[in-house]
Amino acid sequence: MHAWCTHATILITSCCGPRLKKLFYVIFCCINLPFATKSCLPSELFDSQKLKKKLIWKIPFLLRTQYNTKWACKIFREWQYARANKDAKLEATEFLVNVEQVQSLETSMETMTCWSLNVWLTKFVEEVCKASGERYPPQTLYSICAGLQRHLEDVNGGDAIQLLSKNEMRLHMFRRALDSGMKQASADGLTNMTKKPDKEGDNRRRGKYFLG
């Protein structure tokens, strides 16, 4: 049983992104199964009971983050699939762009170059909207882009392109479009409406999070 658990743990964690791997470790640690030993989990998770208690509160946050990441990818892929034109050469833009360096929109986001991401993410934040046709509130729009960044990091690790970093000058057009879109959404009165939970219902709501 112990050998099976060890091999299963190694297999699962080797297939996970860093956030899922961290979540798996935390859950496994908190469950404290009899066969959970230093041979199959990081030694720092067994240093003290206090550490285990500190890790418990991270589970809802990690689950919420994972959900938001998947949701952001779903939004992008739906837009990507539905968009009629997928050839950058046929796109009009106010910026100077070498379209010869831009891949087709049919290319998966994970394998796009920075030049391709710069163009297509610019179009994405300019055009993406809810099924009703209403634009997303500014914070939701930013959260979608942050979710795409997390996805790229999960897939490409340290080689992931930093979409939101000011140091990544090759994506300046995208970040300018995102900033402009958020400001326009605010000017149009679109806001992220949230209700302050009462103390009695706080525990029931904890771990639940919805965007849009």
Long-range contacts (C-beta under 8 A, 24 or more apart in sequence): 1-35, 2-35, 2-37, 5-33, 5-35, 5-36, 5-40, 6-39, 6-40, 9-40, 9-41, 10-40, 17-153, 17-154, 17-155, 18-153, 18-154, 18-157, 19-62, 19-65, 19-66, 19-69, 19-150, 19-154, 20-66, 20-154, 22-62, 23-59, 23-62, 23-63, 23-66, 26-55, 26-56, 26-58, 26-59, 26-62, 27-59, 29-55, 30-55, 30-56, 30-59, 60-206, 60-207, 63-207, 64-207, 64-209, 65-150, 67-209, 68-143, 68-147, 68-209, 68-211, 69-147, 69-150, 69-151, 69-154, 70-147, 71-144, 71-147, 71-211, 72-143, 72-144, 72-145, 72-146, 72-147, 72-148, 72-150, 72-151, 73-109, 73-147, 73-148, 73-151, 75-128, 75-144, 76-109, 76-124, 76-128, 76-144, 76-148, 77-109, 79-124, 79-127, 79-128, 80-105, 80-109, 80-120, 80-124, 83-123, 83-127, 88-116, 88-119, 88-120, 91-119, 91-123, 93-119, 93-122, 93-173, 95-173, 97-173, 109-148, 109-151, 109-152, 110-151, 110-152, 110-155, 110-156, 114-161, 114-168, 114-170, 114-171, 115-170, 117-161, 117-163, 117-171, 117-174, 118-170, 118-171, 118-172, 118-173, 118-174, 119-173, 121-145, 121-148, 121-163, 121-171, 121-174, 121-177, 121-178, 122-173, 122-174, 122-177, 125-174, 125-177, 125-178, 125-181, 126-177, 126-181, 130-212, 134-190, 135-181, 135-185, 135-188, 135-190, 136-185, 136-190, 136-212, 137-185, 137-190, 137-191, 137-192, 137-212, 138-181, 138-182, 138-183, 138-185, 138-186, 138-190, 138-191, 138-192, 139-182, 139-192, 140-192, 140-211, 140-212, 141-178, 141-181, 141-182, 141-185, 142-178, 142-182, 143-211, 144-211, 145-178
